[in-house]
Structure formats: C-alpha cells, structure tokens
Amino acid sequence: MNHKHKYHFLRFTVVTLVIICNLLVFPINTTIAATLSTSVYEQKVTHSSDGIGKYYMGREIAQVMGHRGASWLERPSREVQEKPSLIINALNFKPDDVVADIGAGTGYISFMIAPQLPQGKVLAVDIQPEMLDIIEFFKQEKNITNVEPILATSTNPNLPLATVDLALMVDAYHEFEYPREVMSEIVSALKPGGRVVLVEYRGENPFIMIKRLHKMTQRQVKKEMQGVGLVWKETKNLLPQQHLMIFEKQI
Ligand SMILES: C[S@@+](CC[C@H](N)C(=O)[O-])C[C@H]1O[C@@H](n2cnc3c(N)ncnc32)[C@H](O)[C@@H]1O
C-alpha cells in the first residue's frame, strides 16, 4: 500500500468510526438534551428509589403507577379510607360541564362524576393505553356513555382548546414527567374562568402512610400552579388524607 492509499484508508477508517460513535451516542444525547433543554428541570444521579431523578421546582417527580396496580385504584375499601365521593360533592358541577380527569387510571373518579353531568361529559385522560382499555370495559359494564377516554403523551393531555370547565387530577399530578408542559396544555384547554382541582395526599403530615414522593405540600402545589399562571382560590380540608386544592384560570 503506497502513501496515497494509506492516507485514504486512514481517512475512511476515521470517518467510519466517527459515524459509528455518533450512532451509539445519539440516543443518550437526545435524552440528555430533552431533559436539559428545558431549564425548569434538573436531573440528579443520586435520588429516591420511588422517583425518576428528575426535579421540578425543588420536587422530585415520582414514578408512574403502572397499569398492573389498577386493582389498587378499584379496591372496595377506597371509599371507607379516602372518601372520594366527598370530592364529587364538593365541586358543584353544572349539568352541562365538560370535566377533564387527567391521570384517570381505571376511571374510578370519572365514573363517579359522569352521572352529575347529564348534558356534559368527562374526558378521561391517561398515558397508559392499558388504563384506557379498562375505562372502555367499565363504560360497557356500567352502561355510561358520557365518559370519553383520551390517550395522552407525557407532555400533552391532548385536550381540545378552550373547551374544559374543570380539570381534575386525583393522585396523579405528582407523577407527571413533564408537569410544566402538561399544565400549560391544561390551561390552554380551559375555558376562561375554568377551574383546576388537585387532590394530593398531604405532604405536611408524616403520619399519612404514603410514600413521600406520592404526597405534596400545599406550598409546593401553589408554587407549581403559580408557575403556569393559575390563581389559588381555596383549599378544602374535607378528606381524611388528601387536600383538595382549587385554582382558577384568569379571564
Ligand atoms: C395513581 S394513578 C391515579 C388514577 C386516578 N386518578 C384515581 O384516583 O383512581 C395515576 C395515573 O396517572 C397517569 N399519568 C401519569 N402521568 C400522566 C400524564 N403525563 N398524563 C396523563 N396521565 C398520566 C398514570 O398512567 C396513572 O394511571
């Protein structure tokens, strides 16, 4: 091999190696970029085993409850322990309201709300298709027609713009991987004056036997909702373990 051939061979090898390295590293780069390009998030290597190592406004985001835990949401003791029917009574729905239940899971809450809206509907939103399959099953089983399952992405609940009267999240918000993006989309989906309601286990109370990352303090919730322009209206302390916080979109 003369000098010219050696030079071309070396150049070819270097270019090939660079391409292979790029292909191997690219997926890692995109993940890091996706996390770091949005300055509101921080990724930490050392973190809770219940969290995803991603922090938003000082809070570590919890791991998503997988669809294999669906029976926990439907447990018969839930009404006795958590009194979810009080949530429904407290929200004074109008018969034609459009309510978005974000992080609906099996639709446990959606199906409690649906009978309150004879001319309205519940948009039952979740990122897990398996949860939406369960909602479809219950729709048939309970013969309820005004619950519409919607498949979300981790950044977008896929709600129609300016159509929602009330967006409700029960034990769901703390596990949203992109809370800022999801909440901004929810605000866009609300009608002017529309309400956002968060039900979260009380983070202030160490005696509530729920994992730390699955609870939130009122202070943290207010900070995060204020971050997307929502105005706090009221906290109702009527539930045994959770606080129910009401926010409003300004007109
Ligand atoms: C603990 S479960 C609560 C289910 C329901 N709200 C209830 O109280 O029965 C939380 C649900 O939020 C869903 N979830 C997590 N991240 C989400 C997101 N970004 N958008 C919509 N749903 C999400 C999960 O798939 C899971 O079904």
The ligand as a Tripos MOL2 file, in Angstrom:
@<TRIPOS>MOLECULE
LIG
   27    29     1     0     0
SMALL
NO_CHARGES

@<TRIPOS>ATOM
      1 C1        -52.1290    6.8310   40.9010 C.3       1 LIG1
      2 S1        -52.9800    6.7930   39.3860 S.3       1 LIG1
      3 C2        -54.4840    7.6690   39.8230 C.3       1 LIG1
      4 C3        -55.6580    7.3070   38.9570 C.3       1 LIG1
      5 C4        -56.9840    8.0270   39.2510 C.3       1 LIG1
      6 N1        -56.8410    9.4590   39.2200 N.3       1 LIG1
      7 C5        -57.5940    7.5880   40.5500 C.2       1 LIG1
      8 O1        -57.5180    8.3390   41.5310 O.co2     1 LIG1
      9 O2        -58.1550    6.4880   40.5870 O.co2     1 LIG1
     10 C6        -52.1390    7.9820   38.3720 C.3       1 LIG1
     11 C7        -52.4230    7.8750   36.8950 C.3       1 LIG1
     12 O3        -51.8160    8.9960   36.2270 O.3       1 LIG1
     13 C8        -51.3930    8.5840   34.9500 C.3       1 LIG1
     14 N2        -50.3940    9.5300   34.4110 N.ar      1 LIG1
     15 C9        -49.0940    9.6690   34.7410 C.ar      1 LIG1
     16 N3        -48.5260   10.6490   34.0220 N.ar      1 LIG1
     17 C10       -49.5080   11.1680   33.2130 C.ar      1 LIG1
     18 C11       -49.5500   12.2070   32.2590 C.ar      1 LIG1
     19 N4        -48.4570   12.9250   31.9620 N.pl3     1 LIG1
     20 N5        -50.7150   12.4540   31.6230 N.ar      1 LIG1
     21 C12       -51.8240   11.7270   31.9140 C.ar      1 LIG1
     22 N6        -51.8390   10.7210   32.8130 N.ar      1 LIG1
     23 C13       -50.6940   10.4430   33.4620 C.ar      1 LIG1
     24 C14       -50.8480    7.1950   35.1920 C.3       1 LIG1
     25 O4        -50.7840    6.4570   33.9950 O.3       1 LIG1
     26 C15       -51.8580    6.6400   36.2170 C.3       1 LIG1
     27 O5        -52.8850    5.9450   35.5800 O.3       1 LIG1
@<TRIPOS>BOND
     1     1     2 1
     2     2     3 1
     3     2    10 1
     4     3     4 1
     5     4     5 1
     6     5     6 1
     7     5     7 1
     8     7     8 2
     9     7     9 1
    10    10    11 1
    11    11    12 1
    12    11    26 1
    13    12    13 1
    14    13    14 1
    15    13    24 1
    16    14    15 ar
    17    14    23 ar
    18    15    16 ar
    19    16    17 ar
    20    17    18 ar
    21    17    23 ar
    22    18    19 1
    23    18    20 ar
    24    20    21 ar
    25    21    22 ar
    26    22    23 ar
    27    24    25 1
    28    24    26 1
    29    26    27 1
@<TRIPOS>SUBSTRUCTURE
     1 LIG1         1 GROUP 0 **** ****
